[in-house]
Amino acid sequence: MLKAIINIFSRELKSVAKDVNIISLIILAPVFYSLFYGSMYINKVERELPVVVLDNDRSETSKSLLRRINAHQIIDIIENVPDYK
């Protein structure tokens, strides 16, 4: 049984190695995708993203954390809601 699986695997591997289209799909496509995908976002910068916070704890630690988060240039906490309603 194991020998049959190995034979099938080797036969399919040889078949794939002979087909240029499959090789380009398996090897070249991911390489190009990884190189060009990040270039779409190279000049995109988010600033002051509005965020609503639900702070059930309302402790000094959570208030301090929210102040630190709000101090970041990307995030702008616009509201602190008391519950989910």
C-alpha positions in Angstrom: 0.0 0.0 0.0 2.8 2.4 0.9 4.8 1.5 -2.1 1.7 2.3 -4.3 1.3 5.7 -2.7 5.0 6.4 -3.3 4.8 5.4 -6.9 1.8 7.6 -7.5 3.5 10.5 -5.8 6.6 10.1 -7.8 4.6 9.8 -11.1 2.7 12.9 -10.3 5.8 14.8 -9.3 7.4 13.9 -12.6 4.3 15.0 -14.5 4.3 18.4 -12.7 8.0 18.9 -13.3 7.4 18.5 -17.1 4.6 21.1 -17.2 5.8 24.7 -17.3 2.4 26.1 -16.6 2.1 24.2 -13.3 5.6 25.1 -12.3 4.9 28.8 -12.9 1.7 28.6 -10.9 3.3 26.8 -8.0 6.6 28.6 -7.8 6.5 31.9 -9.7 3.0 33.1 -8.9 3.6 33.2 -5.1 6.9 35.0 -5.6 5.5 37.7 -7.8 2.4 38.0 -5.5 4.5 38.5 -2.4 6.6 41.2 -4.2 3.8 43.2 -5.7 1.1 42.9 -3.0 2.9 45.2 -0.6 3.6 47.8 -3.2 -0.1 48.7 -3.3 0.0 49.9 0.3 3.4 51.7 0.2 2.0 55.2 0.3 -1.2 54.5 2.3 -1.1 55.9 5.8 -4.1 55.9 8.1 -4.4 58.8 10.5 -6.9 59.6 13.2 -9.0 56.5 12.7 -12.3 57.0 14.7 -12.8 54.4 17.4 -15.6 53.9 19.9 -14.6 52.2 23.2 -16.7 50.1 25.5 -15.0 50.2 28.9 -16.9 48.0 31.3 -14.1 48.1 33.9 -13.9 51.9 34.3 -10.8 51.5 36.5 -7.8 53.8 36.6 -5.8 51.2 34.7 -8.3 51.1 31.8 -8.6 54.9 31.8 -4.8 55.1 31.6 -4.7 52.6 28.8 -7.3 54.5 26.8 -5.4 57.8 27.3 -2.3 56.1 25.9 -4.2 54.6 23.0 -5.8 57.9 22.2 -2.3 59.6 22.3 -1.3 57.6 19.2 -1.6 59.5 15.9 -3.4 56.7 14.2 -6.3 56.3 16.7 -8.8 58.9 17.7 -11.2 57.7 20.4 -14.4 59.6 19.6 -16.7 58.1 22.3 -16.6 55.9 25.4 -20.0 54.2 25.6 -21.3 52.7 28.8 -23.0 49.5 27.3 -23.8 47.8 24.0 -27.1 49.7 23.4 
